[in-house]
Amino acid sequence: MAEQDAPERRGRLSRPLVLGAAVALVDREGLAALTMRRLAADLGVESMALYRYTPGKEALIDGLVEAYFDEINARLRAGAARGPHEDGWRAELRRIARAFAATAHAHPEILPLVATRPLAVPVARRPASVLELTEHILAVLGRAGFDDAGALTVYRTFVAWNLGCLLVDKRQVVDNPNEPDPALRLGLHRLPAADYPRLRALVPRFSDFDDEAEMLSGLDSLLDGMPEPPLDGFYGGDAS
């Protein structure tokens, strides 16, 4: 990119732009490719120009989580803007789960960070986008009539189930994505049939399941086991 065309020169470099470029780089080439120098090259600026928006590599990685949750929240707001949706706290949790799954599918390299990075800092220091989604979920449960203990139980169950399902990524069972033969593609020849008969039988199914459908089905089963709130007063439509 020519110097005069660089975002910084035109006054257009911003934190959202920097984080968006970082997400795009990780989507294309994986987390290992993300460096301040490489990101600056993608943006057409000097590395030092980025430090105004992120103080270093670790902060940039935290910024990936921030951008990930920004996208989830944006999906929820866009869904609300398209018109009324099914009311009720269960329906709203399903809507959130679908937005989470769509974002995970769009950015699979970032998902493991989502499961670990926020836990490394106190709640009050987590990115605003993370807090926004947490507050929304707790507000949904509060409006439904759950007391504090009940809301936290449902919240923890909901988050743990969503993350667990999405982290069990069906791509993890693919040994050679360019191999057309299904058995070789999954590397079944590496698993001795006498030692791993059940695993060999089920690995093909691991790679060919509808993860979102199974996530939602399992979520319904889990929520069926949760105590009902005294009065379900939730009225949908607010995605903030």
Secondary structure, 3 states (H helix, E strand, C coil): CCHHHCCCCCCCCCHHHHHHHHHHHHHHHCHHHCCHHHHHHHHCCCHHHHHHCCCCHHHHHHHHHHHHHHHHHHHHHHHHHCCCCCCCHHHHHHHHHHHHHHHHHHCCCCHHHHHHHHHHCCHHHCCHHHHHHHHHHHHHHHHHCCCHHHHHHHHHHHHHHHHHHHHCCHHHHCCCCCCCCHHHHCCHHHCCCCCCHHHHHHHHHHCCCCHHHHHHHHHHHHHHCCCCCCCCCCCCCCCC
